[in-house]
Structure formats: C-alpha cells, structure tokens
C-alpha cells in the first residue's frame, strides 16, 4: 500500500482481513499439513492437534469442496467481529475440502431453499468492511457452483 497525499493510503488490488489466511496470490486458503501424520489445519498452526508434532508445512487448500452443513447468521456477532455497523444477515457453513479438512466459512448464498447439503462450492473473496480510509477489506466465503 502506498500513501496518497491528503487522502490516506491507496488501496492495493485486494485487501483482506488477514493475509496469512491466503496463498500469496490470494487464490486459495493457506493451511498447514503435519509431515508426521498428514493432518491438515486451517488456519495454519504451529502444532498438530492429532499427533502434537511440530513438523508442519504450508499447504494451499482446494478451492472447491462440498457443503457439509449450514445455517444463517441472523444477528450481528459480538466482539471481536469487525464487520460493518450496517449489519445484514449472512450464511455460515462448513465446506468439506476433499482430502484435507472441513472449513467453517461465510456463504455467499443466504436463501435456505438455494442451499443443499452436498452441493459443490467454490472459494471467493467478498467485501467484509471498509478500512479507516473507506477502502474495502475482503474475507473469504464459498459460493455454490452451478456448472457441475
């Protein structure tokens, strides 16, 4: 990010809530795989919850998965939630990323009749809030894949 005289920073192409959640090009979530037992975690961790080992490596998680479960977040979450003050309900779900793990995520779709357990989903970035200068800050979410 660079400074723009008098108007705050100039926005990078895409700003995220936490760059450590993503691969460098922001095309995939970044997790950990433990070399001793193969367990995966998201977000990345220093120790394995399965074998307690610390031999970890970064792994780009699959962009596509299947909806495992879901609900709707009908009220503004408590602190440390930093989303916009003008709250709108959103879908929350678990998406199974094959061969890796199940990730808790925001869902783009919020209409219950449009969601179905097992439906294919794909990672996207969505606006979450604006920073102090009015630039959008994005988070990850999953959207239904209709072309499968």
C-alpha positions, -999 to 999 in steps of 0.1 A, spaced: 0 0 0 13 34 -8 4 68 6 -17 93 -14 -11 129 -3 -40 142 16 -64 113 11 -49 83 30 -35 52 15 -41 40 -20 -59 6 -19 -40 -25 -30 -57 -46 -57 -75 -66 -30 -71 -61 8 -80 -90 31 -89 -92 68 -57 -113 73 -32 -120 46 -19 -151 65 -52 -169 57 -44 -169 19 -18 -180 -5 4 -151 -17 -18 -147 -49 -50 -149 -27 -64 -177 -49 -66 -203 -22 -68 -206 16 -35 -214 32 -35 -242 58 -9 -265 75 -1 -301 69 18 -320 95 45 -341 79 45 -368 106 8 -378 104 -6 -359 74 -33 -339 94 -44 -306 79 -55 -275 98 -70 -241 89 -59 -216 97 -23 -225 99 -10 -238 132 24 -245 148 14 -278 164 -6 -307 152 -39 -313 171 -38 -350 161 -2 -361 170 10 -330 188 40 -329 165 55 -296 152 68 -306 118 44 -286 97 44 -273 61 22 -248 44 -4 -262 20 -27 -244 -4 -62 -259 3 -85 -269 -26 -107 -240 -39 -136 -264 -44 -155 -285 -19 -190 -297 -9 -214 -280 16 -213 -302 47 -237 -282 69 -250 -246 71 -271 -221 90 -279 -183 88 -263 -157 110 -294 -135 117 -278 -111 142 -246 -90 144 -219 -112 161 -203 -100 193 -168 -85 196 -142 -92 181 -164 -91 150 -153 -61 129 -178 -61 101 -198 -30 91 -222 -14 115 -250 -18 90 -253 -55 95 -270 -78 70 -276 -115 78 -253 -140 60 -250 -177 56 -225 -196 76 -215 -231 68 -189 -259 68 -174 -268 35 -156 -301 31 -124 -297 11 -117 -332 -2 -86 -349 12 -79 -321 36 -105 -309 62 -138 -292 68 -136 -254 70 -160 -230 87 -169 -202 63 -192 -175 53 -215 -184 25 -225 -161 -3 -260 -176 -6 -283 -169 23 -317 -181 9 -323 -215 26 -341 -230 -5 -309 -224 -26 -287 -244 -2 -284 -281 -1 -261 -304 19 -235 -319 -5 -238 -292 -32 -205 -281 -48 -190 -249 -35 -160 -227 -46 -139 -202 -27 -144 -165 -34 -134 -132 -18 -162 -109 -6 -163 -74 9 -164 -76 47 -159 -40 58 -142 -7 49 -109 4 64 -104 38 81 -99 54 46 -131 38 31 -113 11 11 -130 -23 11 -114 -51 31 -123 -87 19 -128 -120 36 -132 -155 22 -165 -171 15 -178 -200 -5 -204 -198 -33 -225 -225 -49 -211 -239 -81 -240 -244 -105 -220 -256 -136 -210 -290 -122 
